[in-house]
Every structure is written in structure tokens, then in C-alpha cells.
Amino acid sequence: MELEEREGIERVGDRCEECGAKLTAAELRAVLESGGPALCTVHASEVVPLDALDDEPLD
């Protein structure tokens, strides 16, 4: 396999970057689709999009 052929293959860790739990097939699929960090369902639900923070007033 040439280097050029391998560049298109995305690799994702199979463990949550926060807690180390092994990711399920659905969690791995979600990570690949979002391009985001490798997080389990629990930790992925805690992620807040940056544009949502713009709507909050500063104290």
C-alpha cells in the first residue's frame, strides 16, 4: 500500500479520551462523523458547542 493511499484512512482511538472507557461501534461512528475528540456517550453529552457559549451573558 502506498503512502498516498493510506493518508485517506482516518484513525480514531478506541478509548474515551476522558475516562478511558472502550468506545462502542456507535460511539466510534459518531467520532468519525463529527471529527471531534474520541469520547464515550457520557462525556460527549457534556460537550457544549462554542457558538452556544456566545448566547450566554457574561457575569
PDB file of N, CA, C and O in Angstrom, chain B, residues numbered from 101:
ATOM      1  N   MET B 101       0.848  -1.172   0.000  1.00  0.00           N
ATOM      2  CA  MET B 101       0.000   0.000   0.000  1.00  0.00           C
ATOM      3  C   MET B 101       0.896   1.238   0.000  1.00  0.00           C
ATOM      4  O   MET B 101       1.813   1.344   0.814  1.00  0.00           O
ATOM      5  N   GLU B 102       0.637   2.148  -0.891  1.00  0.00           N
ATOM      6  CA  GLU B 102       1.411   3.376  -0.997  1.00  0.00           C
ATOM      7  C   GLU B 102       1.020   4.339   0.130  1.00  0.00           C
ATOM      8  O   GLU B 102      -0.079   4.249   0.678  1.00  0.00           O
ATOM      9  N   LEU B 103       1.917   5.250   0.466  1.00  0.00           N
ATOM     10  CA  LEU B 103       1.645   6.247   1.492  1.00  0.00           C
ATOM     11  C   LEU B 103       0.432   7.089   1.119  1.00  0.00           C
ATOM     12  O   LEU B 103      -0.397   7.405   1.973  1.00  0.00           O
ATOM     13  N   GLU B 104       0.329   7.449  -0.152  1.00  0.00           N
ATOM     14  CA  GLU B 104      -0.790   8.274  -0.606  1.00  0.00           C
ATOM     15  C   GLU B 104      -2.126   7.582  -0.371  1.00  0.00           C
ATOM     16  O   GLU B 104      -3.114   8.248  -0.061  1.00  0.00           O
ATOM     17  N   GLU B 105      -2.177   6.279  -0.509  1.00  0.00           N
ATOM     18  CA  GLU B 105      -3.407   5.536  -0.304  1.00  0.00           C
ATOM     19  C   GLU B 105      -3.802   5.514   1.164  1.00  0.00           C
ATOM     20  O   GLU B 105      -4.991   5.519   1.483  1.00  0.00           O
ATOM     21  N   ARG B 106      -2.827   5.491   2.056  1.00  0.00           N
ATOM     22  CA  ARG B 106      -3.108   5.402   3.485  1.00  0.00           C
ATOM     23  C   ARG B 106      -3.495   6.735   4.097  1.00  0.00           C
ATOM     24  O   ARG B 106      -4.110   6.755   5.163  1.00  0.00           O
ATOM     25  N   GLU B 107      -3.158   7.846   3.463  1.00  0.00           N
ATOM     26  CA  GLU B 107      -3.456   9.153   4.030  1.00  0.00           C
ATOM     27  C   GLU B 107      -4.953   9.376   4.202  1.00  0.00           C
ATOM     28  O   GLU B 107      -5.355  10.108   5.106  1.00  0.00           O
ATOM     29  N   GLY B 108      -5.784   8.776   3.369  1.00  0.00           N
ATOM     30  CA  GLY B 108      -7.221   8.969   3.448  1.00  0.00           C
ATOM     31  C   GLY B 108      -7.886   8.185   4.557  1.00  0.00           C
ATOM     32  O   GLY B 108      -9.052   8.430   4.864  1.00  0.00           O
ATOM     33  N   ILE B 109      -7.181   7.255   5.165  1.00  0.00           N
ATOM     34  CA  ILE B 109      -7.757   6.428   6.226  1.00  0.00           C
ATOM     35  C   ILE B 109      -7.676   7.192   7.537  1.00  0.00           C
ATOM     36  O   ILE B 109      -6.596   7.595   7.969  1.00  0.00           O
ATOM     37  N   GLU B 110      -8.836   7.390   8.169  1.00  0.00           N
ATOM     38  CA  GLU B 110      -8.862   8.073   9.462  1.00  0.00           C
ATOM     39  C   GLU B 110      -8.709   7.046  10.569  1.00  0.00           C
ATOM     40  O   GLU B 110      -9.271   5.953  10.510  1.00  0.00           O
ATOM     41  N   ARG B 111      -7.947   7.415  11.562  1.00  0.00           N
ATOM     42  CA  ARG B 111      -7.765   6.529  12.708  1.00  0.00           C
ATOM     43  C   ARG B 111      -8.293   7.227  13.954  1.00  0.00           C
ATOM     44  O   ARG B 111      -8.032   8.407  14.186  1.00  0.00           O
ATOM     45  N   VAL B 112      -9.022   6.488  14.728  1.00  0.00           N
ATOM     46  CA  VAL B 112      -9.594   7.004  15.961  1.00  0.00           C
ATOM     47  C   VAL B 112      -9.204   6.047  17.077  1.00  0.00           C
ATOM     48  O   VAL B 112      -9.225   4.828  16.904  1.00  0.00           O
ATOM     49  N   GLY B 113      -8.850   6.615  18.220  1.00  0.00           N
ATOM     50  CA  GLY B 113      -8.568   5.752  19.361  1.00  0.00           C
ATOM     51  C   GLY B 113      -9.826   5.007  19.760  1.00  0.00           C
ATOM     52  O   GLY B 113     -10.934   5.500  19.545  1.00  0.00           O
ATOM     53  N   ASP B 114      -9.673   3.842  20.332  1.00  0.00           N
ATOM     54  CA  ASP B 114     -10.847   3.051  20.700  1.00  0.00           C
ATOM     55  C   ASP B 114     -11.239   3.249  22.156  1.00  0.00           C
ATOM     56  O   ASP B 114     -12.050   2.494  22.694  1.00  0.00           O
ATOM     57  N   ARG B 115     -10.668   4.260  22.792  1.00  0.00           N
ATOM     58  CA  ARG B 115     -10.964   4.553  24.197  1.00  0.00           C
ATOM     59  C   ARG B 115     -11.323   6.025  24.362  1.00  0.00           C
ATOM     60  O   ARG B 115     -10.826   6.878  23.627  1.00  0.00           O
ATOM     61  N   CYS B 116     -12.186   6.318  25.328  1.00  0.00           N
ATOM     62  CA  CYS B 116     -12.593   7.683  25.631  1.00  0.00           C
ATOM     63  C   CYS B 116     -11.378   8.461  26.128  1.00  0.00           C
ATOM     64  O   CYS B 116     -10.621   7.975  26.968  1.00  0.00           O
ATOM     65  N   GLU B 117     -11.198   9.664  25.607  1.00  0.00           N
ATOM     66  CA  GLU B 117     -10.071  10.498  25.999  1.00  0.00           C
ATOM     67  C   GLU B 117     -10.209  11.025  27.425  1.00  0.00           C
ATOM     68  O   GLU B 117      -9.218  11.464  28.009  1.00  0.00           O
ATOM     69  N   GLU B 118     -11.398  10.993  27.994  1.00  0.00           N
ATOM     70  CA  GLU B 118     -11.620  11.484  29.355  1.00  0.00           C
ATOM     71  C   GLU B 118     -11.487  10.389  30.400  1.00  0.00           C
ATOM     72  O   GLU B 118     -10.758  10.546  31.380  1.00  0.00           O
ATOM     73  N   CYS B 119     -12.191   9.276  30.194  1.00  0.00           N
ATOM     74  CA  CYS B 119     -12.251   8.254  31.244  1.00  0.00           C
ATOM     75  C   CYS B 119     -11.574   6.936  30.867  1.00  0.00           C
ATOM     76  O   CYS B 119     -11.364   6.078  31.724  1.00  0.00           O
ATOM     77  N   GLY B 120     -11.232   6.774  29.587  1.00  0.00           N
ATOM     78  CA  GLY B 120     -10.553   5.558  29.162  1.00  0.00           C
ATOM     79  C   GLY B 120     -11.465   4.382  28.857  1.00  0.00           C
ATOM     80  O   GLY B 120     -10.985   3.284  28.577  1.00  0.00           O
ATOM     81  N   ALA B 121     -12.788   4.599  28.909  1.00  0.00           N
ATOM     82  CA  ALA B 121     -13.729   3.511  28.609  1.00  0.00           C
ATOM     83  C   ALA B 121     -13.616   3.116  27.139  1.00  0.00           C
ATOM     84  O   ALA B 121     -13.391   3.967  26.278  1.00  0.00           O
ATOM     85  N   LYS B 122     -13.772   1.835  26.858  1.00  0.00           N
ATOM     86  CA  LYS B 122     -13.732   1.355  25.477  1.00  0.00           C
ATOM     87  C   LYS B 122     -14.968   1.863  24.747  1.00  0.00           C
ATOM     88  O   LYS B 122     -16.084   1.702  25.240  1.00  0.00           O
ATOM     89  N   LEU B 123     -14.784   2.475  23.578  1.00  0.00           N
ATOM     90  CA  LEU B 123     -15.888   3.044  22.822  1.00  0.00           C
ATOM     91  C   LEU B 123     -16.649   1.961  22.071  1.00  0.00           C
ATOM     92  O   LEU B 123     -16.061   1.003  21.569  1.00  0.00           O
ATOM     93  N   THR B 124     -17.955   2.127  22.002  1.00  0.00           N
ATOM     94  CA  THR B 124     -18.805   1.196  21.251  1.00  0.00           C
ATOM     95  C   THR B 124     -18.708   1.533  19.764  1.00  0.00           C
ATOM     96  O   THR B 124     -18.151   2.565  19.391  1.00  0.00           O
ATOM     97  N   ALA B 125     -19.244   0.671  18.929  1.00  0.00           N
ATOM     98  CA  ALA B 125     -19.239   0.920  17.482  1.00  0.00           C
ATOM     99  C   ALA B 125     -19.990   2.210  17.155  1.00  0.00           C
ATOM    100  O   ALA B 125     -19.556   2.974  16.292  1.00  0.00           O
ATOM    101  N   ALA B 126     -21.109   2.459  17.834  1.00  0.00           N
ATOM    102  CA  ALA B 126     -21.886   3.686  17.599  1.00  0.00           C
ATOM    103  C   ALA B 126     -21.093   4.924  18.012  1.00  0.00           C
ATOM    104  O   ALA B 126     -21.129   5.945  17.325  1.00  0.00           O
ATOM    105  N   GLU B 127     -20.381   4.835  19.126  1.00  0.00           N
ATOM    106  CA  GLU B 127     -19.566   5.960  19.588  1.00  0.00           C
ATOM    107  C   GLU B 127     -18.424   6.239  18.616  1.00  0.00           C
ATOM    108  O   GLU B 127     -18.125   7.396  18.319  1.00  0.00           O
ATOM    109  N   LEU B 128     -17.786   5.179  18.123  1.00  0.00           N
ATOM    110  CA  LEU B 128     -16.709   5.345  17.142  1.00  0.00           C
ATOM    111  C   LEU B 128     -17.238   5.994  15.861  1.00  0.00           C
ATOM    112  O   LEU B 128     -16.588   6.871  15.291  1.00  0.00           O
ATOM    113  N   ARG B 129     -18.413   5.564  15.414  1.00  0.00           N
ATOM    114  CA  ARG B 129     -19.031   6.133  14.218  1.00  0.00           C
ATOM    115  C   ARG B 129     -19.310   7.621  14.419  1.00  0.00           C
ATOM    116  O   ARG B 129     -19.074   8.423  13.515  1.00  0.00           O
ATOM    117  N   ALA B 130     -19.812   7.995  15.596  1.00  0.00           N
ATOM    118  CA  ALA B 130     -20.114   9.391  15.905  1.00  0.00           C
ATOM    119  C   ALA B 130     -18.842  10.241  15.899  1.00  0.00           C
ATOM    120  O   ALA B 130     -18.855  11.381  15.435  1.00  0.00           O
ATOM    121  N   VAL B 131     -17.755   9.690  16.410  1.00  0.00           N
ATOM    122  CA  VAL B 131     -16.479  10.412  16.420  1.00  0.00           C
ATOM    123  C   VAL B 131     -15.999  10.650  14.991  1.00  0.00           C
ATOM    124  O   VAL B 131     -15.556  11.749  14.660  1.00  0.00           O
ATOM    125  N   LEU B 132     -16.083   9.637  14.153  1.00  0.00           N
ATOM    126  CA  LEU B 132     -15.654   9.787  12.759  1.00  0.00           C
ATOM    127  C   LEU B 132     -16.517  10.795  12.012  1.00  0.00           C
ATOM    128  O   LEU B 132     -16.004  11.586  11.221  1.00  0.00           O
ATOM    129  N   GLU B 133     -17.827  10.774  12.258  1.00  0.00           N
ATOM    130  CA  GLU B 133     -18.732  11.688  11.571  1.00  0.00           C
ATOM    131  C   GLU B 133     -18.539  13.130  12.021  1.00  0.00           C
ATOM    132  O   GLU B 133     -18.619  14.050  11.206  1.00  0.00           O
ATOM    133  N   SER B 134     -18.286  13.334  13.308  1.00  0.00           N
ATOM    134  CA  SER B 134     -18.158  14.689  13.833  1.00  0.00           C
ATOM    135  C   SER B 134     -16.748  15.245  13.680  1.00  0.00           C
ATOM    136  O   SER B 134     -16.544  16.459  13.660  1.00  0.00           O
ATOM    137  N   GLY B 135     -15.773  14.337  13.573  1.00  0.00           N
ATOM    138  CA  GLY B 135     -14.388  14.787  13.510  1.00  0.00           C
ATOM    139  C   GLY B 135     -13.892  15.283  14.859  1.00  0.00           C
ATOM    140  O   GLY B 135     -12.815  15.871  14.961  1.00  0.00           O
ATOM    141  N   GLY B 136     -14.685  15.040  15.887  1.00  0.00           N
ATOM    142  CA  GLY B 136     -14.359  15.522  17.219  1.00  0.00           C
ATOM    143  C   GLY B 136     -13.478  14.579  17.996  1.00  0.00           C
ATOM    144  O   GLY B 136     -12.975  13.596  17.451  1.00  0.00           O
ATOM    145  N   PRO B 137     -13.287  14.872  19.263  1.00  0.00           N
ATOM    146  CA  PRO B 137     -12.457  14.004  20.096  1.00  0.00           C
ATOM    147  C   PRO B 137     -13.148  12.662  20.352  1.00  0.00           C
ATOM    148  O   PRO B 137     -14.372  12.558  20.266  1.00  0.00           O
ATOM    149  N   ALA B 138     -12.366  11.661  20.660  1.00  0.00           N
ATOM    150  CA  ALA B 138     -12.887  10.326  20.966  1.00  0.00           C
ATOM    151  C   ALA B 138     -13.436  10.336  22.386  1.00  0.00           C
ATOM    152  O   ALA B 138     -12.686  10.254  23.358  1.00  0.00           O
ATOM    153  N   LEU B 139     -14.767  10.439  22.489  1.00  0.00           N
ATOM    154  CA  LEU B 139     -15.413  10.489  23.793  1.00  0.00           C
ATOM    155  C   LEU B 139     -16.533   9.464  23.860  1.00  0.00           C
ATOM    156  O   LEU B 139     -17.203   9.188  22.864  1.00  0.00           O
ATOM    157  N   CYS B 140     -16.728   8.894  25.065  1.00  0.00           N
ATOM    158  CA  CYS B 140     -17.850   7.982  25.275  1.00  0.00           C
ATOM    159  C   CYS B 140     -19.141   8.801  25.292  1.00  0.00           C
ATOM    160  O   CYS B 140     -19.092  10.031  25.303  1.00  0.00           O
ATOM    161  N   THR B 141     -20.273   8.141  25.292  1.00  0.00           N
ATOM    162  CA  THR B 141     -21.565   8.827  25.255  1.00  0.00           C
ATOM    163  C   THR B 141     -21.728   9.774  26.443  1.00  0.00           C
ATOM    164  O   THR B 141     -22.262  10.873  26.287  1.00  0.00           O
ATOM    165  N   VAL B 142     -21.279   9.363  27.617  1.00  0.00           N
ATOM    166  CA  VAL B 142     -21.407  10.197  28.821  1.00  0.00           C
ATOM    167  C   VAL B 142     -20.641  11.502  28.648  1.00  0.00           C
ATOM    168  O   VAL B 142     -21.186  12.578  28.895  1.00  0.00           O
ATOM    169  N   HIS B 143     -19.400  11.417  28.232  1.00  0.00           N
ATOM    170  CA  HIS B 143     -18.583  12.618  28.106  1.00  0.00           C
ATOM    171  C   HIS B 143     -18.928  13.432  26.858  1.00  0.00           C
ATOM    172  O   HIS B 143     -18.780  14.654  26.864  1.00  0.00           O
ATOM    173  N   ALA B 144     -19.377  12.789  25.810  1.00  0.00           N
ATOM    174  CA  ALA B 144     -19.795  13.515  24.608  1.00  0.00           C
ATOM    175  C   ALA B 144     -21.019  14.376  24.903  1.00  0.00           C
ATOM    176  O   ALA B 144     -21.181  15.440  24.306  1.00  0.00           O
ATOM    177  N   SER B 145     -21.874  13.935  25.809  1.00  0.00           N
ATOM    178  CA  SER B 145     -23.075  14.717  26.143  1.00  0.00           C
ATOM    179  C   SER B 145     -22.726  15.972  26.938  1.00  0.00           C
ATOM    180  O   SER B 145     -23.542  16.888  27.033  1.00  0.00           O
ATOM    181  N   GLU B 146     -21.525  16.026  27.508  1.00  0.00           N
ATOM    182  CA  GLU B 146     -21.097  17.183  28.288  1.00  0.00           C
ATOM    183  C   GLU B 146     -20.461  18.271  27.431  1.00  0.00           C
ATOM    184  O   GLU B 146     -20.198  19.368  27.923  1.00  0.00           O
ATOM    185  N   VAL B 147     -20.214  17.983  26.165  1.00  0.00           N
ATOM    186  CA  VAL B 147     -19.571  18.943  25.273  1.00  0.00           C
ATOM    187  C   VAL B 147     -20.575  20.024  24.886  1.00  0.00           C
ATOM    188  O   VAL B 147     -21.698  19.727  24.476  1.00  0.00           O
ATOM    189  N   VAL B 148     -20.158  21.273  25.021  1.00  0.00           N
ATOM    190  CA  VAL B 148     -21.004  22.409  24.661  1.00  0.00           C
ATOM    191  C   VAL B 148     -20.395  23.078  23.434  1.00  0.00           C
ATOM    192  O   VAL B 148     -19.226  23.463  23.457  1.00  0.00           O
ATOM    193  N   PRO B 149     -21.181  23.222  22.351  1.00  0.00           N
ATOM    194  CA  PRO B 149     -20.652  23.904  21.167  1.00  0.00           C
ATOM    195  C   PRO B 149     -20.251  25.339  21.494  1.00  0.00           C
ATOM    196  O   PRO B 149     -20.923  26.004  22.284  1.00  0.00           O
ATOM    197  N   LEU B 150     -19.171  25.820  20.899  1.00  0.00           N
ATOM    198  CA  LEU B 150     -18.687  27.165  21.183  1.00  0.00           C
ATOM    199  C   LEU B 150     -19.705  28.239  20.834  1.00  0.00           C
ATOM    200  O   LEU B 150     -19.794  29.242  21.541  1.00  0.00           O
ATOM    201  N   ASP B 151     -20.478  28.060  19.763  1.00  0.00           N
ATOM    202  CA  ASP B 151     -21.464  29.068  19.404  1.00  0.00           C
ATOM    203  C   ASP B 151     -22.581  29.170  20.443  1.00  0.00           C
ATOM    204  O   ASP B 151     -23.228  30.213  20.537  1.00  0.00           O
ATOM    205  N   ALA B 152     -22.823  28.130  21.213  1.00  0.00           N
ATOM    206  CA  ALA B 152     -23.819  28.181  22.279  1.00  0.00           C
ATOM    207  C   ALA B 152     -23.336  29.055  23.426  1.00  0.00           C
ATOM    208  O   ALA B 152     -24.146  29.649  24.137  1.00  0.00           O
ATOM    209  N   LEU B 153     -22.042  29.136  23.610  1.00  0.00           N
ATOM    210  CA  LEU B 153     -21.487  29.973  24.668  1.00  0.00           C
ATOM    211  C   LEU B 153     -21.628  31.453  24.333  1.00  0.00           C
ATOM    212  O   LEU B 153     -21.690  32.283  25.240  1.00  0.00           O
ATOM    213  N   ASP B 154     -21.679  31.799  23.047  1.00  0.00           N
ATOM    214  CA  ASP B 154     -21.821  33.190  22.627  1.00  0.00           C
ATOM    215  C   ASP B 154     -23.160  33.777  23.038  1.00  0.00           C
ATOM    216  O   ASP B 154     -23.271  34.990  23.213  1.00  0.00           O
ATOM    217  N   ASP B 155     -24.174  32.946  23.196  1.00  0.00           N
ATOM    218  CA  ASP B 155     -25.514  33.393  23.538  1.00  0.00           C
ATOM    219  C   ASP B 155     -25.671  33.705  25.022  1.00  0.00           C
ATOM    220  O   ASP B 155     -26.616  34.391  25.411  1.00  0.00           O
ATOM    221  N   GLU B 156     -24.762  33.211  25.853  1.00  0.00           N
ATOM    222  CA  GLU B 156     -24.877  33.395  27.283  1.00  0.00           C
ATOM    223  C   GLU B 156     -24.305  34.756  27.696  1.00  0.00           C
ATOM    224  O   GLU B 156     -23.232  35.140  27.230  1.00  0.00           O
ATOM    225  N   PRO B 157     -25.004  35.480  28.555  1.00  0.00           N
ATOM    226  CA  PRO B 157     -24.463  36.767  29.028  1.00  0.00           C
ATOM    227  C   PRO B 157     -23.288  36.553  29.972  1.00  0.00           C
ATOM    228  O   PRO B 157     -23.236  35.572  30.714  1.00  0.00           O
ATOM    229  N   LEU B 158     -22.365  37.472  29.929  1.00  0.00           N
ATOM    230  CA  LEU B 158     -21.221  37.413  30.835  1.00  0.00           C
ATOM    231  C   LEU B 158     -21.606  37.987  32.178  1.00  0.00           C
ATOM    232  O   LEU B 158     -22.353  38.964  32.238  1.00  0.00           O
ATOM    233  N   ASP B 159     -21.115  37.404  33.260  1.00  0.00           N
ATOM    234  CA  ASP B 159     -21.432  37.899  34.609  1.00  0.00           C
ATOM    235  C   ASP B 159     -20.470  38.978  35.011  1.00  0.00           C
ATOM    236  O   ASP B 159     -20.574  39.519  36.112  1.00  0.00           O
TER     237      ASP B 159
END
